[in-house]
Amino acid sequence: MTTTIKVSGELRDRLKAQAARDGLTLGAHLARLAAADDRRHRLLVLQTAIAKTSSEGMESYAVESAAWERTELTDATA
């Protein structure tokens, strides 16, 4: 399904030029921009959660991460 959105001519031209520069259709370019903004938002939520983590929680995370990093992958199969 397709739809029409209203944007200024200046913005439309800018988006079309960006899409053309990367060899994309305008729709594909808009999808890429939306995906990038979704990622930016997820990272912001993660950053906020990390900032709210207690020092005990961060210490526990560090200990567990270190243990995983020392783990040998002897159970892995080829």
Legacy VTK file of the C-alpha trace (Angstrom):
# vtk DataFile Version 3.0
C-alpha trace
ASCII
DATASET POLYDATA
POINTS 78 float
0.000 0.000 0.000
1.269 3.469 -0.779
0.200 6.807 0.577
0.891 10.472 0.108
2.548 12.641 2.724
2.724 16.402 2.697
6.163 17.940 3.013
7.625 21.152 1.732
9.106 21.122 -1.743
12.488 21.922 -0.228
12.354 18.880 2.070
11.094 16.635 -0.745
13.983 17.729 -2.970
16.485 17.208 -0.175
15.192 13.692 0.548
15.128 12.787 -3.151
18.720 14.002 -3.569
19.832 11.949 -0.562
18.064 8.866 -1.927
19.569 9.327 -5.394
23.042 9.815 -3.929
22.773 6.385 -2.311
20.994 4.718 -5.236
17.731 4.278 -3.321
14.131 5.016 -4.030
12.583 7.703 -1.890
10.551 5.034 -0.081
13.647 2.949 0.676
15.463 6.059 1.888
12.594 6.971 4.212
12.549 3.389 5.540
16.286 3.639 6.226
15.808 6.948 8.029
12.995 5.459 10.133
15.150 2.435 11.029
18.032 4.721 12.031
15.738 6.731 14.283
14.362 3.534 15.842
17.943 2.462 16.598
18.780 5.896 18.019
15.766 5.650 20.322
16.651 2.108 21.489
20.179 3.248 22.325
18.835 6.269 24.218
16.565 3.981 26.262
19.540 1.689 26.969
21.725 4.651 27.956
19.024 5.870 30.339
18.645 2.405 31.882
22.405 2.108 32.372
22.528 5.543 34.007
19.789 4.458 36.445
21.563 1.202 37.358
22.788 1.073 40.939
26.474 0.680 41.690
25.698 -2.800 43.070
23.984 -3.708 39.806
26.920 -2.437 37.761
29.364 -4.373 39.929
27.287 -7.543 39.541
27.215 -7.013 35.777
30.995 -6.541 35.660
31.614 -9.735 37.652
29.234 -11.804 35.512
30.611 -10.362 32.258
34.175 -11.142 33.320
33.173 -14.725 34.114
31.576 -15.143 30.679
34.652 -13.680 28.977
36.853 -16.288 30.684
34.571 -19.156 29.642
35.999 -21.633 27.162
33.670 -22.681 24.414
34.440 -26.367 24.870
30.810 -27.353 24.337
30.649 -25.691 20.939
30.295 -28.036 17.999
31.645 -27.461 14.542
LINES 1 79
78 0 1 2 3 4 5 6 7 8 9 10 11 12 13 14 15 16 17 18 19 20 21 22 23 24 25 26 27 28 29 30 31 32 33 34 35 36 37 38 39 40 41 42 43 44 45 46 47 48 49 50 51 52 53 54 55 56 57 58 59 60 61 62 63 64 65 66 67 68 69 70 71 72 73 74 75 76 77
